[in-house]
Amino acid sequence: MPMEFQPLLHDIHTILKSASSKCSVLDEKFPGTFFEAKPEKIYASYVRYMERRTTNDGEVKNGSRIHFVTINGRFESGEYLPEQGGFYKLYHDIKLVCTNMIHFYPTDSKKYQLVDQFYKFATELLLRECYKIGILLTSEVGTEESSDKDPIETNEERSELDKAIAKDFLKISTSYRLPLRESYHVKTKDMDLFTSVINKSSLDHRPRELPDKNFEVNKIIPQANPFEEAPRLGFIAANTSNIPDPTLPPTEMMSKFLHPNWYSLPTTSWLKYGDYASWAPAFNEDSTVLDSTSSGIIWLKRIGYLTYGNKRVGQEKEAPESAVEDKIITENVDKKEGILEKVDSKVEEVDIAESVAQQDNKSDANAVRKEDIKLENLFSWKPLNCIESDEITSFKEGTQQDLVTETLLKIRKLRQDRVSHKISKPSVEETKLYFKVRRILKEVIVSKQLAHIPTNHQRSFPILQANYTGNIPVVRAQTTRKRKYNKTNR
């Protein structure tokens, strides 16, 4: 008897191995000593089994040994024979392994979907094979009664095998259910919004995490009524004759009505920001007392104005001290200049005589030499190429921000004067200061090593959707009657 089912088990093993090539369910290890006779309690019993043998950190306790096996290994060792309850044992191992893998992967991942699809496919395959073998066993009973074999012995073997397979079939069929599909629902001011179907497996026992506290979960019930009569052909296909059939209701209703779905309207799209991610909000202000604008104003009034006032008071205190120092320095300089003028007058007389002689000697050389100017450099010259000394000093001392602020204040003052006199074109000085600010800001940005900092944008806004209230106005064809030809009007 066992040899008759070896080809069947080999075929089932080959099919399952091919189906699990992308999710590797048959190669996943699980405890070989664990077994639960009731299929609906497999997950709960397995949790208690592992809690008794492992610690809170997931490590095996001292003295506990867990022997791990795989479904492939059990297929090769012949542990899934039908007369030994092999169909339920195979279903038990597949459900256990798929449950462990389902709880390891995220809900929307590709591996999660592959494992769930494999569990459904393998379970339905086992149900089909159990049913097919049971039908074959019942049909072969009558043929063996007429044969030369002992009918009592064959009937006992068939009945035992039939009972074992029927028991496995009942266990699998009663525990395997396809759950109702679900979707998220949120109620807005204008209308109700529904998301796509939630792809959650029936093996996933983790608590559900809603995207937002305002979301609800709706179960999608299929509208299939097998007792409803099929519509007659007259309701589906309209009459081609001009005179309608009086026994049938009218087949055309609201002939001039045009539904909005018949036009190419903007479809619903998930909020991903795309190129506008830098402007996306980083947090949701729905449940906050103060928004970001109010907190910024409070910060400016409490800290910004206070810092600016302290800085202005410090500058006013330093102004008198600097004025006294400048006065002392100018007096010392005036005394020294009087002495230096007398010495310089004598030195100039000697220098003039020497310079006249040198100029006569160099006049011929200067006449021959000509300064070479590259037209390429002259053509590519820009106002941004000029760098002033205060810019270099600010970068050495780290005071670029103060220099930019001072320059912008000058530009604002020049612009106010220009606008007050109704002059549209900026002056040379204003243009020079503008290019100066651009140079400083460019060097500051280039000198910093900017790194890409990952930011978590707020995704609680569910979808972008164009809402239309009522019907879209469309151009309707106006029905006009043709005038009858009257011979008397000729």
C-alpha positions in Angstrom: 0.0 0.0 0.0 2.7 2.6 0.8 4.3 2.1 -2.6 1.1 3.2 -4.4 1.4 6.7 -2.9 5.1 7.2 -3.5 4.5 8.7 -7.0 1.8 11.0 -5.6 4.0 12.3 -2.8 6.8 12.8 -5.3 4.5 14.8 -7.6 3.3 16.9 -4.6 6.8 17.5 -3.5 7.9 18.6 -7.0 4.9 21.0 -7.3 5.5 22.6 -3.9 9.2 22.9 -4.4 8.6 24.8 -7.7 5.9 27.0 -6.1 8.2 27.9 -3.2 11.3 28.7 -5.3 11.0 32.5 -4.5 9.9 32.3 -0.9 11.9 29.1 0.3 9.1 27.8 2.5 10.2 24.1 2.2 13.8 25.0 3.3 12.8 26.9 6.4 13.6 25.2 9.7 11.1 24.5 12.5 11.0 22.4 15.7 10.5 18.8 14.7 9.1 17.7 18.1 6.2 20.2 18.0 2.8 18.9 16.8 -0.8 20.1 17.4 -3.7 17.9 16.6 -6.2 20.8 16.4 -5.4 23.0 13.3 -7.1 26.1 14.7 -4.7 26.0 17.8 -1.4 25.6 15.9 -0.3 29.2 16.5 -1.3 29.4 20.2 0.3 26.1 21.0 3.5 27.0 19.2 3.8 30.2 21.1 3.5 28.3 24.5 5.9 25.7 23.2 8.6 28.3 22.5 8.0 30.3 25.7 8.7 27.2 27.8 12.0 26.6 26.0 13.4 30.1 25.3 14.1 33.2 27.2 12.8 36.7 26.7 15.8 37.5 24.4 15.0 34.5 22.2 17.9 32.3 23.4 17.4 28.6 24.2 17.2 27.9 28.0 19.8 25.7 29.6 18.9 22.1 29.4 16.4 22.6 26.6 17.3 21.1 23.2 15.2 21.9 20.1 15.6 19.6 17.1 15.0 21.5 13.9 13.8 19.9 10.6 12.6 21.1 7.2 9.7 20.1 5.0 12.1 18.9 2.3 13.8 16.7 4.9 10.6 15.1 5.9 9.6 14.5 2.3 12.9 12.7 1.7 12.5 10.6 4.9 8.9 9.5 4.0 7.1 11.0 6.9 4.0 12.2 4.9 2.4 8.9 4.1 -1.4 9.2 3.8 -2.2 6.1 5.9 -0.2 7.7 8.8 -2.1 11.0 8.6 0.5 12.5 6.3 -1.8 15.0 4.6 -2.7 16.8 7.8 0.9 16.5 9.0 2.1 18.2 5.8 -0.6 20.9 6.2 0.4 21.3 9.8 4.1 21.9 8.9 3.2 24.3 6.0 0.9 26.4 8.1 3.5 26.5 11.0 6.4 27.6 8.7 4.2 30.1 6.8 3.0 31.6 10.0 6.5 32.1 11.3 7.6 33.7 8.0 4.5 35.9 7.8 5.3 37.4 11.2 8.9 38.1 10.1 8.2 40.2 7.0 6.4 43.6 6.8 2.8 43.5 5.6 3.3 45.2 2.2 6.5 43.5 1.3 6.9 41.1 -1.7 8.1 38.2 0.4 5.0 38.6 2.6 2.7 38.2 -0.4 4.6 35.3 -1.8 4.4 33.3 1.5 0.7 34.0 1.8 0.0 32.9 -1.8 2.1 29.7 -1.3 0.0 28.8 1.8 -3.3 29.2 0.0 -2.0 27.3 -3.0 -0.6 24.4 -1.0 -3.7 24.1 1.2 -6.0 24.0 -1.8 -3.7 21.4 -3.5 -3.9 19.1 -0.5 -7.7 19.5 -0.3 -8.0 18.5 -3.9 -5.7 15.5 -3.6 -7.5 14.3 -0.5 -10.9 14.5 -2.2 -9.6 12.8 -5.3 -8.1 9.9 -3.4 -11.3 9.5 -1.4 -13.3 9.3 -4.6 -10.9 6.7 -6.0 -11.1 4.5 -2.9 -14.9 4.5 -2.9 -15.1 3.6 -6.6 -12.6 0.8 -6.3 -14.5 -1.0 -3.5 -17.0 -2.4 -6.0 -14.4 -3.6 -8.5 -12.4 -5.5 -5.8 -15.5 -7.4 -4.5 -15.7 -9.2 -7.9 -12.0 -10.0 -8.0 -10.2 -13.2 -6.6 -8.7 -11.3 -3.6 -10.1 -11.7 -0.1 -12.8 -9.0 0.0 -12.8 -8.8 3.9 -9.0 -8.0 4.0 -9.2 -5.5 1.2 -12.2 -3.7 2.6 -10.6 -3.4 6.0 -7.5 -1.8 4.5 -9.6 0.5 2.3 -11.8 1.5 5.2 -8.8 2.4 7.4 -7.1 4.4 4.7 -10.4 6.0 3.8 -11.0 7.0 7.4 -7.5 8.5 7.7 -7.8 10.5 4.6 -11.3 11.7 5.4 -10.1 12.7 8.9 -7.3 14.8 7.4 -9.6 16.3 4.8 -12.1 17.4 7.5 -9.3 18.9 9.6 -7.9 20.9 6.7 -11.2 22.0 5.2 -12.7 23.2 8.6 -9.6 25.3 9.5 -8.9 26.8 6.1 -11.0 29.9 5.4 -10.5 32.8 3.1 -11.0 36.0 5.1 -13.1 38.9 4.0 -11.0 41.6 2.2 -10.7 44.9 4.0 -9.9 48.5 3.2 -9.3 51.8 5.1 -12.0 54.4 5.3 -11.8 58.0 6.4 -14.7 60.5 6.5 -13.9 64.0 5.2 -15.9 67.2 5.1 -17.0 66.6 1.5 -17.3 62.9 1.1 -16.0 59.5 2.2 -12.6 58.3 1.0 -11.7 54.6 0.6 -8.2 53.2 0.0 -7.2 50.1 -2.0 -7.6 46.6 -0.5 -5.4 45.7 2.5 -3.4 42.7 1.7 -3.2 41.1 5.2 -2.9 37.4 5.5 -5.1 35.2 7.6 -2.0 33.8 9.3 -0.9 37.3 10.5 -1.8 37.6 14.2 0.0 40.9 14.8 -2.2 43.8 16.1 -3.3 46.1 13.3 -1.6 49.5 13.0 -3.8 52.2 11.4 -2.1 54.9 9.3 -4.0 57.6 11.3 -6.3 57.6 14.3 -9.1 58.9 12.1 -9.0 55.9 9.8 -11.4 53.0 10.1 -11.3 49.4 8.7 -14.2 48.3 6.5 -14.8 44.7 5.4 -15.7 44.2 1.8 -18.6 41.8 1.4 -19.0 40.3 -2.1 -22.5 40.9 -3.6 -23.1 37.4 -4.9 -26.7 36.0 -4.7 -27.0 32.6 -6.2 -30.8 32.6 -5.8 -31.3 35.7 -8.0 -32.8 35.1 -11.4 -30.7 35.9 -14.4 -32.1 38.9 -16.4 -34.0 38.2 -19.6 -32.5 39.1 -22.9 -34.9 42.0 -23.3 -33.4 43.8 -20.3 -29.9 43.5 -21.7 -30.3 44.1 -25.4 -32.5 46.9 -26.6 -35.2 46.3 -29.2 -34.1 47.2 -32.7 -37.6 47.9 -33.9 -39.1 51.4 -33.7 -42.1 50.1 -31.7 -41.1 48.9 -28.3 -42.4 45.7 -26.8 -45.2 46.6 -24.4 -44.5 43.6 -22.2 -41.0 44.8 -21.3 -40.0 47.9 -19.3 -38.2 50.6 -21.1 -34.5 49.8 -21.8 -33.3 53.4 -22.1 -33.4 55.7 -19.1 -32.0 59.2 -18.8 -30.9 59.3 -22.4 -29.4 62.8 -22.1 -27.5 62.1 -18.9 -23.7 61.9 -19.1 -21.8 60.4 -16.2 -18.6 62.1 -15.1 -16.7 58.8 -15.2 -17.1 58.8 -19.0 -14.6 61.5 -19.3 -10.8 61.6 -18.7 -10.8 63.1 -15.2 -7.8 63.3 -12.9 -7.4 60.0 -11.1 -6.6 59.5 -7.4 -2.9 59.5 -6.6 -1.0 58.8 -3.4 0.8 61.8 -1.8 4.6 61.3 -2.6 5.7 65.0 -3.0 8.4 64.1 -5.6 10.5 67.1 -6.6 8.7 69.2 -4.0 10.0 67.2 -1.0 12.0 70.1 0.3 8.7 72.0 0.8 6.9 69.0 2.4 5.8 69.3 6.1 7.9 67.2 8.5 5.1 67.0 11.2 1.3 67.1 11.4 -0.3 70.1 13.2 -3.8 68.7 13.3 -3.7 67.9 17.1 -1.4 70.7 18.2 -2.3 73.8 20.1 0.1 76.2 18.4 1.2 75.9 14.8 4.7 76.5 13.5 4.0 80.2 12.6 2.8 81.1 16.1 5.8 79.4 17.7 8.2 81.3 15.3 6.6 84.6 16.2 7.0 83.8 20.0 10.6 82.9 19.5 11.3 86.2 17.6 9.6 88.3 20.3 11.2 86.6 23.3 14.7 85.8 21.9 15.3 87.6 18.6 14.4 91.1 19.6 16.1 90.7 23.0 19.4 89.7 21.3 19.2 92.5 18.8 18.5 95.1 21.6 21.5 93.8 23.7 23.8 94.1 20.6 22.6 97.6 19.9 23.3 98.7 23.5 26.8 97.3 23.3 27.5 99.2 20.1 26.4 102.5 21.7 28.7 102.0 24.7 31.7 101.3 22.4 31.1 104.4 20.3 32.3 107.1 22.9 35.5 105.1 23.8 36.4 104.8 20.1 35.9 108.6 19.6 38.4 109.5 22.4 41.0 107.1 21.0 40.7 108.6 17.5 41.2 112.1 18.9 44.5 111.2 20.6 45.7 109.4 17.5 45.1 112.4 15.3 47.0 114.8 17.6 50.1 112.6 17.6 49.9 112.2 13.8 49.8 116.0 13.3 52.9 116.5 15.3 54.8 113.8 13.5 53.7 115.1 10.1 55.3 118.5 10.7 58.7 117.0 11.4 58.4 114.6 8.4 57.6 117.5 5.9 61.0 119.1 6.5 62.9 115.9 5.9 60.9 115.0 2.9 61.6 118.3 1.2 65.3 117.6 1.2 64.9 114.0 0.1 62.7 115.0 -2.8 65.3 117.2 -4.4 67.8 114.3 -4.6 65.1 111.9 -5.8 64.0 114.1 -8.6 67.5 114.3 -10.1 67.9 110.5 -9.9 64.5 109.8 -11.4 65.1 112.1 -14.4 68.2 110.1 -15.3 66.4 106.8 -14.9 63.4 107.8 -17.0 65.7 108.8 -19.8 67.2 105.3 -19.8 63.9 103.4 -19.6 62.0 105.4 -22.1 63.4 103.4 -25.0 62.7 100.1 -23.3 59.1 101.0 -22.5 58.5 102.0 -26.0 59.4 98.5 -27.2 57.5 96.6 -24.5 53.8 96.1 -24.9 51.5 94.4 -22.4 49.8 91.3 -23.8 46.0 91.0 -23.1 44.2 87.7 -23.6 40.9 88.3 -25.4 39.6 85.0 -23.9 40.0 86.3 -20.4 38.6 89.7 -21.4 35.5 88.1 -22.9 34.9 85.8 -19.9 35.3 88.5 -17.3 32.4 89.0 -15.0 31.7 91.4 -12.1 31.8 88.4 -9.8 35.5 87.8 -10.5 36.5 90.9 -8.4 37.2 90.0 -4.8 37.7 92.8 -2.2 39.9 92.8 0.8 37.1 92.8 3.4 35.7 89.6 1.9 39.0 87.8 2.4 39.2 89.2 6.0 35.7 88.0 6.8 36.4 84.4 5.7 39.6 84.4 7.8 37.9 85.6 10.9 34.6 83.8 10.3 32.4 87.0 10.1 30.8 86.3 6.7 27.3 86.7 8.2 28.0 90.2 9.6 29.5 91.3 6.2 26.5 90.0 4.3 24.1 91.7 6.7 26.0 95.0 6.5 26.1 94.8 2.6 22.4 94.0 2.4 21.5 97.0 4.6 23.6 99.3 2.3 21.7 97.8 -0.8 18.4 98.5 0.9 19.3 102.1 1.7 20.5 102.7 -1.9 17.3 101.1 -3.3 15.1 103.2 -1.1 16.8 106.4 -2.3 16.5 105.3 -5.9 12.8 104.4 -5.6 12.1 107.7 -3.8 13.5 109.6 -6.8 11.7 107.3 -9.2 14.9 105.9 -10.8 14.4 102.4 -12.2 17.9 101.6 -13.2 20.3 100.7 -10.2 23.4 102.7 -9.7 27.0 101.3 -10.2 27.5 101.2 -6.4 24.3 99.2 -5.9 25.2 96.8 -8.6 28.7 96.3 -7.2 27.2 95.5 -3.7 24.8 93.1 -5.3 27.5 91.1 -6.9 29.5 91.2 -3.7 26.7 89.6 -1.7 26.4 86.9 -4.4 30.1 86.1 -4.2 30.1 85.8 -0.4 27.0 83.5 -0.4 28.4 81.3 -3.2 31.7 80.8 -1.3 29.9 80.0 1.9 27.8 77.4 0.3 30.7 75.9 -1.7 33.0 75.8 1.4 30.5 73.8 3.4 30.4 70.0 2.8 26.7 69.5 2.5 25.5 65.9 3.3 22.1 64.4 2.3 20.2 64.3 5.6 17.2 61.9 5.4 14.0 63.6 6.4 10.7 61.9 7.4 8.0 63.8 5.6 4.4 63.7 6.9 2.3 61.1 5.0 -0.9 61.3 7.0 -2.6 63.2 4.2 -4.2 60.2 2.5 -4.7 61.1 -1.2 -4.8 63.9 -3.7 -8.2 63.8 -5.4 -10.2 66.1 -7.5 -13.7 66.4 -6.0 -16.6 67.2 -8.2 -20.0 68.1 -6.7 -23.0 67.5 -9.0 -22.8 66.8 -12.7 -20.2 68.2 -15.1 -22.0 70.6 -17.6 -21.6 69.3 -21.1 -22.9 70.4 -24.5 -26.1 68.5 -25.2 -27.4 67.9 -28.7 -30.6 69.8 -29.3 -33.2 67.8 -31.1 -34.8 69.7 -34.0 -37.7 68.7 -36.2 -37.5 68.8 -39.9 -40.1 71.1 -41.6 -42.5 69.3 -43.8 -42.5 70.2 -47.4 -45.8 71.8 -48.3 -46.7 72.0 -52.0 -49.2 74.8 -51.5 -46.3 77.2 -50.5 -44.6 76.9 -53.9 
